[in-house]
Amino acid sequence: MPTHERCRYVAEWAAVKTRWRLTVDTAEKSALTSHANSCSNILITVTHAF
């Protein structure tokens, strides 16, 4: 996890997972949620790839 622009990284990661309809395991979800909780509200718009 990068130290600079962490919130953007988490948002982009979630966008890629959503766009490609990829699964998230429990450990990944926990880590992303933990990091996202320290971010202010970020709105991302995603279009599914298929």
Predicted model as a PDB file, atoms N, CA, C, CB and O in Angstrom, pLDDT in the B-factor column:
MODEL        1                                                                  
ATOM      1  N   MET A   1       0.849  -1.176   0.000  1.00 76.00           N  
ATOM      2  CA  MET A   1       0.000   0.000   0.000  1.00 76.00           C  
ATOM      3  C   MET A   1       0.894   1.237   0.000  1.00 76.00           C  
ATOM      4  CB  MET A   1      -0.966  -0.001   1.225  1.00 76.00           C  
ATOM      5  O   MET A   1       1.755   1.385   0.868  1.00 76.00           O  
ATOM      6  N   PRO A   2       0.692   2.118  -0.964  1.00 81.00           N  
ATOM      7  CA  PRO A   2       1.525   3.319  -1.011  1.00 81.00           C  
ATOM      8  C   PRO A   2       1.223   4.255   0.154  1.00 81.00           C  
ATOM      9  CB  PRO A   2       1.322   4.052  -2.334  1.00 81.00           C  
ATOM     10  O   PRO A   2       0.099   4.279   0.655  1.00 81.00           O  
ATOM     11  N   THR A   3       2.207   5.016   0.580  1.00 78.00           N  
ATOM     12  CA  THR A   3       1.983   5.963   1.673  1.00 78.00           C  
ATOM     13  C   THR A   3       1.445   7.292   1.151  1.00 78.00           C  
ATOM     14  CB  THR A   3       3.281   6.194   2.453  1.00 78.00           C  
ATOM     15  O   THR A   3       0.754   8.012   1.872  1.00 78.00           O  
ATOM     16  N   HIS A   4       1.758   7.615  -0.093  1.00 83.00           N  
ATOM     17  CA  HIS A   4       1.299   8.859  -0.701  1.00 83.00           C  
ATOM     18  C   HIS A   4       0.051   8.574  -1.531  1.00 83.00           C  
ATOM     19  CB  HIS A   4       2.416   9.500  -1.579  1.00 83.00           C  
ATOM     20  O   HIS A   4       0.034   7.632  -2.323  1.00 83.00           O  
ATOM     21  N   GLU A   5      -0.970   9.366  -1.356  1.00 88.00           N  
ATOM     22  CA  GLU A   5      -2.241   9.213  -2.087  1.00 88.00           C  
ATOM     23  C   GLU A   5      -2.901   7.853  -1.841  1.00 88.00           C  
ATOM     24  CB  GLU A   5      -2.004   9.398  -3.584  1.00 88.00           C  
ATOM     25  O   GLU A   5      -3.426   7.226  -2.761  1.00 88.00           O  
ATOM     26  N   ARG A   6      -2.863   7.419  -0.604  1.00 91.00           N  
ATOM     27  CA  ARG A   6      -3.444   6.120  -0.225  1.00 91.00           C  
ATOM     28  C   ARG A   6      -4.934   6.052  -0.542  1.00 91.00           C  
ATOM     29  CB  ARG A   6      -3.224   5.857   1.266  1.00 91.00           C  
ATOM     30  O   ARG A   6      -5.420   5.032  -1.032  1.00 91.00           O  
ATOM     31  N   CYS A   7      -5.655   7.128  -0.265  1.00 91.00           N  
ATOM     32  CA  CYS A   7      -7.103   7.125  -0.511  1.00 91.00           C  
ATOM     33  C   CYS A   7      -7.417   6.948  -1.991  1.00 91.00           C  
ATOM     34  CB  CYS A   7      -7.732   8.424   0.001  1.00 91.00           C  
ATOM     35  O   CYS A   7      -8.345   6.224  -2.353  1.00 91.00           O  
ATOM     36  N   ARG A   8      -6.650   7.603  -2.833  1.00 90.00           N  
ATOM     37  CA  ARG A   8      -6.863   7.442  -4.278  1.00 90.00           C  
ATOM     38  C   ARG A   8      -6.570   5.999  -4.693  1.00 90.00           C  
ATOM     39  CB  ARG A   8      -5.965   8.429  -5.081  1.00 90.00           C  
ATOM     40  O   ARG A   8      -7.295   5.428  -5.507  1.00 90.00           O  
ATOM     41  N   TYR A   9      -5.524   5.418  -4.141  1.00 92.00           N  
ATOM     42  CA  TYR A   9      -5.155   4.041  -4.466  1.00 92.00           C  
ATOM     43  C   TYR A   9      -6.282   3.085  -4.103  1.00 92.00           C  
ATOM     44  CB  TYR A   9      -3.863   3.641  -3.738  1.00 92.00           C  
ATOM     45  O   TYR A   9      -6.638   2.212  -4.894  1.00 92.00           O  
ATOM     46  N   VAL A  10      -6.843   3.248  -2.909  1.00 93.00           N  
ATOM     47  CA  VAL A  10      -7.938   2.382  -2.463  1.00 93.00           C  
ATOM     48  C   VAL A  10      -9.158   2.559  -3.366  1.00 93.00           C  
ATOM     49  CB  VAL A  10      -8.310   2.689  -0.992  1.00 93.00           C  
ATOM     50  O   VAL A  10      -9.810   1.580  -3.728  1.00 93.00           O  
ATOM     51  N   ALA A  11      -9.463   3.794  -3.728  1.00 92.00           N  
ATOM     52  CA  ALA A  11     -10.613   4.061  -4.603  1.00 92.00           C  
ATOM     53  C   ALA A  11     -10.407   3.438  -5.984  1.00 92.00           C  
ATOM     54  CB  ALA A  11     -10.844   5.579  -4.739  1.00 92.00           C  
ATOM     55  O   ALA A  11     -11.328   2.841  -6.542  1.00 92.00           O  
ATOM     56  N   GLU A  12      -9.211   3.576  -6.529  1.00 93.00           N  
ATOM     57  CA  GLU A  12      -8.925   2.993  -7.842  1.00 93.00           C  
ATOM     58  C   GLU A  12      -8.966   1.472  -7.792  1.00 93.00           C  
ATOM     59  CB  GLU A  12      -7.559   3.461  -8.348  1.00 93.00           C  
ATOM     60  O   GLU A  12      -9.452   0.827  -8.721  1.00 93.00           O  
ATOM     61  N   TRP A  13      -8.461   0.905  -6.713  1.00 94.00           N  
ATOM     62  CA  TRP A  13      -8.479  -0.556  -6.539  1.00 94.00           C  
ATOM     63  C   TRP A  13      -9.928  -1.048  -6.546  1.00 94.00           C  
ATOM     64  CB  TRP A  13      -7.762  -0.973  -5.208  1.00 94.00           C  
ATOM     65  O   TRP A  13     -10.259  -2.011  -7.238  1.00 94.00           O  
ATOM     66  N   ALA A  14     -10.780  -0.386  -5.779  1.00 93.00           N  
ATOM     67  CA  ALA A  14     -12.191  -0.762  -5.705  1.00 93.00           C  
ATOM     68  C   ALA A  14     -12.870  -0.590  -7.064  1.00 93.00           C  
ATOM     69  CB  ALA A  14     -12.917   0.078  -4.639  1.00 93.00           C  
ATOM     70  O   ALA A  14     -13.714  -1.402  -7.445  1.00 93.00           O  
ATOM     71  N   ALA A  15     -12.506   0.456  -7.787  1.00 94.00           N  
ATOM     72  CA  ALA A  15     -13.092   0.694  -9.105  1.00 94.00           C  
ATOM     73  C   ALA A  15     -12.728  -0.416 -10.086  1.00 94.00           C  
ATOM     74  CB  ALA A  15     -12.633   2.044  -9.651  1.00 94.00           C  
ATOM     75  O   ALA A  15     -13.578  -0.875 -10.849  1.00 94.00           O  
ATOM     76  N   VAL A  16     -11.476  -0.845 -10.069  1.00 96.00           N  
ATOM     77  CA  VAL A  16     -11.044  -1.926 -10.961  1.00 96.00           C  
ATOM     78  C   VAL A  16     -11.782  -3.219 -10.618  1.00 96.00           C  
ATOM     79  CB  VAL A  16      -9.512  -2.138 -10.863  1.00 96.00           C  
ATOM     80  O   VAL A  16     -12.257  -3.925 -11.508  1.00 96.00           O  
ATOM     81  N   LYS A  17     -11.874  -3.525  -9.328  1.00 95.00           N  
ATOM     82  CA  LYS A  17     -12.576  -4.736  -8.900  1.00 95.00           C  
ATOM     83  C   LYS A  17     -14.033  -4.697  -9.353  1.00 95.00           C  
ATOM     84  CB  LYS A  17     -12.497  -4.896  -7.369  1.00 95.00           C  
ATOM     85  O   LYS A  17     -14.573  -5.701  -9.818  1.00 95.00           O  
ATOM     86  N   THR A  18     -14.661  -3.539  -9.216  1.00 95.00           N  
ATOM     87  CA  THR A  18     -16.062  -3.393  -9.599  1.00 95.00           C  
ATOM     88  C   THR A  18     -16.229  -3.446 -11.117  1.00 95.00           C  
ATOM     89  CB  THR A  18     -16.626  -2.079  -9.055  1.00 95.00           C  
ATOM     90  O   THR A  18     -17.109  -4.143 -11.623  1.00 95.00           O  
ATOM     91  N   ARG A  19     -15.388  -2.714 -11.838  1.00 96.00           N  
ATOM     92  CA  ARG A  19     -15.490  -2.667 -13.300  1.00 96.00           C  
ATOM     93  C   ARG A  19     -15.418  -4.054 -13.909  1.00 96.00           C  
ATOM     94  CB  ARG A  19     -14.389  -1.792 -13.883  1.00 96.00           C  
ATOM     95  O   ARG A  19     -16.197  -4.375 -14.807  1.00 96.00           O  
ATOM     96  N   TRP A  20     -14.509  -4.871 -13.443  1.00 97.00           N  
ATOM     97  CA  TRP A  20     -14.295  -6.196 -14.019  1.00 97.00           C  
ATOM     98  C   TRP A  20     -15.035  -7.290 -13.261  1.00 97.00           C  
ATOM     99  CB  TRP A  20     -12.821  -6.511 -14.049  1.00 97.00           C  
ATOM    100  O   TRP A  20     -14.858  -8.475 -13.541  1.00 97.00           O  
ATOM    101  N   ARG A  21     -15.871  -6.886 -12.292  1.00 96.00           N  
ATOM    102  CA  ARG A  21     -16.683  -7.829 -11.504  1.00 96.00           C  
ATOM    103  C   ARG A  21     -15.826  -8.915 -10.856  1.00 96.00           C  
ATOM    104  CB  ARG A  21     -17.750  -8.476 -12.392  1.00 96.00           C  
ATOM    105  O   ARG A  21     -16.166 -10.098 -10.875  1.00 96.00           O  
ATOM    106  N   LEU A  22     -14.703  -8.475 -10.282  1.00 97.00           N  
ATOM    107  CA  LEU A  22     -13.786  -9.397  -9.623  1.00 97.00           C  
ATOM    108  C   LEU A  22     -14.219  -9.620  -8.175  1.00 97.00           C  
ATOM    109  CB  LEU A  22     -12.338  -8.861  -9.680  1.00 97.00           C  
ATOM    110  O   LEU A  22     -14.823  -8.744  -7.556  1.00 97.00           O  
ATOM    111  N   THR A  23     -13.909 -10.779  -7.652  1.00 96.00           N  
ATOM    112  CA  THR A  23     -14.259 -11.084  -6.267  1.00 96.00           C  
ATOM    113  C   THR A  23     -13.231 -10.475  -5.317  1.00 96.00           C  
ATOM    114  CB  THR A  23     -14.352 -12.611  -6.053  1.00 96.00           C  
ATOM    115  O   THR A  23     -12.114 -10.130  -5.703  1.00 96.00           O  
ATOM    116  N   VAL A  24     -13.649 -10.359  -4.078  1.00 96.00           N  
ATOM    117  CA  VAL A  24     -12.787  -9.852  -3.012  1.00 96.00           C  
ATOM    118  C   VAL A  24     -12.856 -10.851  -1.870  1.00 96.00           C  
ATOM    119  CB  VAL A  24     -13.217  -8.407  -2.543  1.00 96.00           C  
ATOM    120  O   VAL A  24     -13.944 -11.197  -1.410  1.00 96.00           O  
ATOM    121  N   ASP A  25     -11.698 -11.316  -1.411  1.00 96.00           N  
ATOM    122  CA  ASP A  25     -11.731 -12.246  -0.285  1.00 96.00           C  
ATOM    123  C   ASP A  25     -11.813 -11.465   1.031  1.00 96.00           C  
ATOM    124  CB  ASP A  25     -10.478 -13.169  -0.297  1.00 96.00           C  
ATOM    125  O   ASP A  25     -11.712 -10.238   1.041  1.00 96.00           O  
ATOM    126  N   THR A  26     -11.993 -12.169   2.108  1.00 97.00           N  
ATOM    127  CA  THR A  26     -12.206 -11.545   3.415  1.00 97.00           C  
ATOM    128  C   THR A  26     -11.030 -10.670   3.836  1.00 97.00           C  
ATOM    129  CB  THR A  26     -12.448 -12.612   4.465  1.00 97.00           C  
ATOM    130  O   THR A  26     -11.232  -9.562   4.332  1.00 97.00           O  
ATOM    131  N   ALA A  27      -9.818 -11.151   3.646  1.00 96.00           N  
ATOM    132  CA  ALA A  27      -8.631 -10.393   4.054  1.00 96.00           C  
ATOM    133  C   ALA A  27      -8.489  -9.109   3.236  1.00 96.00           C  
ATOM    134  CB  ALA A  27      -7.366 -11.256   3.903  1.00 96.00           C  
ATOM    135  O   ALA A  27      -8.163  -8.054   3.780  1.00 96.00           O  
ATOM    136  N   GLU A  28      -8.735  -9.203   1.931  1.00 95.00           N  
ATOM    137  CA  GLU A  28      -8.640  -8.033   1.063  1.00 95.00           C  
ATOM    138  C   GLU A  28      -9.704  -7.003   1.439  1.00 95.00           C  
ATOM    139  CB  GLU A  28      -8.787  -8.443  -0.415  1.00 95.00           C  
ATOM    140  O   GLU A  28      -9.418  -5.810   1.533  1.00 95.00           O  
ATOM    141  N   LYS A  29     -10.922  -7.472   1.651  1.00 94.00           N  
ATOM    142  CA  LYS A  29     -12.013  -6.565   2.030  1.00 94.00           C  
ATOM    143  C   LYS A  29     -11.703  -5.869   3.337  1.00 94.00           C  
ATOM    144  CB  LYS A  29     -13.338  -7.326   2.144  1.00 94.00           C  
ATOM    145  O   LYS A  29     -11.941  -4.669   3.475  1.00 94.00           O  
ATOM    146  N   SER A  30     -11.179  -6.601   4.289  1.00 95.00           N  
ATOM    147  CA  SER A  30     -10.836  -6.028   5.588  1.00 95.00           C  
ATOM    148  C   SER A  30      -9.759  -4.951   5.443  1.00 95.00           C  
ATOM    149  CB  SER A  30     -10.359  -7.130   6.547  1.00 95.00           C  
ATOM    150  O   SER A  30      -9.868  -3.876   6.034  1.00 95.00           O  
ATOM    151  N   ALA A  31      -8.728  -5.239   4.661  1.00 93.00           N  
ATOM    152  CA  ALA A  31      -7.641  -4.275   4.470  1.00 93.00           C  
ATOM    153  C   ALA A  31      -8.132  -3.018   3.757  1.00 93.00           C  
ATOM    154  CB  ALA A  31      -6.497  -4.913   3.675  1.00 93.00           C  
ATOM    155  O   ALA A  31      -7.820  -1.903   4.175  1.00 93.00           O  
ATOM    156  N   LEU A  32      -8.893  -3.195   2.690  1.00 91.00           N  
ATOM    157  CA  LEU A  32      -9.397  -2.038   1.946  1.00 91.00           C  
ATOM    158  C   LEU A  32     -10.346  -1.201   2.791  1.00 91.00           C  
ATOM    159  CB  LEU A  32     -10.103  -2.493   0.672  1.00 91.00           C  
ATOM    160  O   LEU A  32     -10.284   0.028   2.762  1.00 91.00           O  
ATOM    161  N   THR A  33     -11.214  -1.852   3.534  1.00 92.00           N  
ATOM    162  CA  THR A  33     -12.156  -1.133   4.394  1.00 92.00           C  
ATOM    163  C   THR A  33     -11.412  -0.357   5.477  1.00 92.00           C  
ATOM    164  CB  THR A  33     -13.159  -2.113   5.035  1.00 92.00           C  
ATOM    165  O   THR A  33     -11.739   0.793   5.771  1.00 92.00           O  
ATOM    166  N   SER A  34     -10.419  -0.994   6.058  1.00 93.00           N  
ATOM    167  CA  SER A  34      -9.622  -0.346   7.098  1.00 93.00           C  
ATOM    168  C   SER A  34      -8.957   0.921   6.570  1.00 93.00           C  
ATOM    169  CB  SER A  34      -8.562  -1.313   7.639  1.00 93.00           C  
ATOM    170  O   SER A  34      -8.993   1.962   7.226  1.00 93.00           O  
ATOM    171  N   HIS A  35      -8.356   0.839   5.402  1.00 90.00           N  
ATOM    172  CA  HIS A  35      -7.692   2.007   4.817  1.00 90.00           C  
ATOM    173  C   HIS A  35      -8.713   3.050   4.372  1.00 90.00           C  
ATOM    174  CB  HIS A  35      -6.816   1.588   3.627  1.00 90.00           C  
ATOM    175  O   HIS A  35      -8.472   4.247   4.527  1.00 90.00           O  
ATOM    176  N   ALA A  36      -9.832   2.624   3.830  1.00 90.00           N  
ATOM    177  CA  ALA A  36     -10.847   3.565   3.344  1.00 90.00           C  
ATOM    178  C   ALA A  36     -11.502   4.341   4.483  1.00 90.00           C  
ATOM    179  CB  ALA A  36     -11.913   2.820   2.552  1.00 90.00           C  
ATOM    180  O   ALA A  36     -11.953   5.469   4.285  1.00 90.00           O  
ATOM    181  N   ASN A  37     -11.556   3.751   5.657  1.00 91.00           N  
ATOM    182  CA  ASN A  37     -12.183   4.430   6.796  1.00 91.00           C  
ATOM    183  C   ASN A  37     -11.465   5.717   7.179  1.00 91.00           C  
ATOM    184  CB  ASN A  37     -12.226   3.504   7.991  1.00 91.00           C  
ATOM    185  O   ASN A  37     -12.071   6.601   7.785  1.00 91.00           O  
ATOM    186  N   SER A  38     -10.191   5.836   6.838  1.00 88.00           N  
ATOM    187  CA  SER A  38      -9.447   7.047   7.165  1.00 88.00           C  
ATOM    188  C   SER A  38      -9.558   8.109   6.069  1.00 88.00           C  
ATOM    189  CB  SER A  38      -7.988   6.707   7.406  1.00 88.00           C  
ATOM    190  O   SER A  38      -8.986   9.191   6.199  1.00 88.00           O  
ATOM    191  N   CYS A  39     -10.279   7.814   5.005  1.00 90.00           N  
ATOM    192  CA  CYS A  39     -10.438   8.752   3.892  1.00 90.00           C  
ATOM    193  C   CYS A  39     -11.746   9.520   4.016  1.00 90.00           C  
ATOM    194  CB  CYS A  39     -10.388   8.009   2.549  1.00 90.00           C  
ATOM    195  O   CYS A  39     -12.723   9.037   4.589  1.00 90.00           O  
ATOM    196  N   SER A  40     -11.737  10.727   3.465  1.00 86.00           N  
ATOM    197  CA  SER A  40     -13.003  11.446   3.373  1.00 86.00           C  
ATOM    198  C   SER A  40     -13.805  10.794   2.249  1.00 86.00           C  
ATOM    199  CB  SER A  40     -12.783  12.992   3.112  1.00 86.00           C  
ATOM    200  O   SER A  40     -13.266   9.994   1.484  1.00 86.00           O  
ATOM    201  N   ASN A  41     -15.061  11.126   2.151  1.00 80.00           N  
ATOM    202  CA  ASN A  41     -15.917  10.503   1.141  1.00 80.00           C  
ATOM    203  C   ASN A  41     -15.377  10.753  -0.256  1.00 80.00           C  
ATOM    204  CB  ASN A  41     -17.349  11.028   1.250  1.00 80.00           C  
ATOM    205  O   ASN A  41     -15.157  11.894  -0.660  1.00 80.00           O  
ATOM    206  N   ILE A  42     -15.169   9.670  -0.980  1.00 80.00           N  
ATOM    207  CA  ILE A  42     -14.702   9.737  -2.353  1.00 80.00           C  
ATOM    208  C   ILE A  42     -15.760   9.086  -3.232  1.00 80.00           C  
ATOM    209  CB  ILE A  42     -13.309   9.041  -2.521  1.00 80.00           C  
ATOM    210  O   ILE A  42     -16.167   7.952  -2.982  1.00 80.00           O  
ATOM    211  N   LEU A  43     -16.197   9.785  -4.239  1.00 84.00           N  
ATOM    212  CA  LEU A  43     -17.194   9.252  -5.157  1.00 84.00           C  
ATOM    213  C   LEU A  43     -16.488   8.786  -6.426  1.00 84.00           C  
ATOM    214  CB  LEU A  43     -18.288  10.317  -5.482  1.00 84.00           C  
ATOM    215  O   LEU A  43     -15.741   9.533  -7.058  1.00 84.00           O  
ATOM    216  N   ILE A  44     -16.746   7.536  -6.774  1.00 87.00           N  
ATOM    217  CA  ILE A  44     -16.206   7.009  -8.021  1.00 87.00           C  
ATOM    218  C   ILE A  44     -17.370   6.496  -8.857  1.00 87.00           C  
ATOM    219  CB  ILE A  44     -15.154   5.877  -7.759  1.00 87.00           C  
ATOM    220  O   ILE A  44     -18.341   5.952  -8.333  1.00 87.00           O  
ATOM    221  N   THR A  45     -17.253   6.678 -10.147  1.00 90.00           N  
ATOM    222  CA  THR A  45     -18.265   6.189 -11.074  1.00 90.00           C  
ATOM    223  C   THR A  45     -17.622   5.091 -11.908  1.00 90.00           C  
ATOM    224  CB  THR A  45     -18.832   7.344 -11.980  1.00 90.00           C  
ATOM    225  O   THR A  45     -16.553   5.285 -12.486  1.00 90.00           O  
ATOM    226  N   VAL A  46     -18.278   3.938 -11.968  1.00 93.00           N  
ATOM    227  CA  VAL A  46     -17.704   2.789 -12.641  1.00 93.00           C  
ATOM    228  C   VAL A  46     -18.689   2.260 -13.675  1.00 93.00           C  
ATOM    229  CB  VAL A  46     -17.330   1.691 -11.629  1.00 93.00           C  
ATOM    230  O   VAL A  46     -19.884   2.141 -13.405  1.00 93.00           O  
ATOM    231  N   THR A  47     -18.186   1.948 -14.840  1.00 94.00           N  
ATOM    232  CA  THR A  47     -18.967   1.292 -15.880  1.00 94.00           C  
ATOM    233  C   THR A  47     -18.446  -0.127 -15.991  1.00 94.00           C  
ATOM    234  CB  THR A  47     -18.874   2.054 -17.256  1.00 94.00           C  
ATOM    235  O   THR A  47     -17.248  -0.343 -16.172  1.00 94.00           O  
ATOM    236  N   HIS A  48     -19.344  -1.096 -15.883  1.00 94.00           N  
ATOM    237  CA  HIS A  48     -18.920  -2.491 -15.993  1.00 94.00           C  
ATOM    238  C   HIS A  48     -18.364  -2.771 -17.376  1.00 94.00           C  
ATOM    239  CB  HIS A  48     -20.086  -3.439 -15.690  1.00 94.00           C  
ATOM    240  O   HIS A  48     -18.869  -2.259 -18.375  1.00 94.00           O  
ATOM    241  N   ALA A  49     -17.323  -3.586 -17.428  1.00 93.00           N  
ATOM    242  CA  ALA A  49     -16.655  -3.904 -18.683  1.00 93.00           C  
ATOM    243  C   ALA A  49     -17.494  -4.832 -19.557  1.00 93.00           C  
ATOM    244  CB  ALA A  49     -15.305  -4.537 -18.406  1.00 93.00           C  
ATOM    245  O   ALA A  49     -17.299  -4.878 -20.771  1.00 93.00           O  
ATOM    246  N   PHE A  50     -18.406  -5.557 -18.966  1.00 87.00           N  
ATOM    247  CA  PHE A  50     -19.267  -6.473 -19.721  1.00 87.00           C  
ATOM    248  C   PHE A  50     -20.586  -6.602 -19.050  1.00 87.00           C  
ATOM    249  CB  PHE A  50     -18.629  -7.841 -19.872  1.00 87.00           C  
ATOM    250  O   PHE A  50     -21.455  -7.330 -19.531  1.00 87.00           O  
TER     251      PHE A  50                                                      
ENDMDL                                                                          
END                                                                             
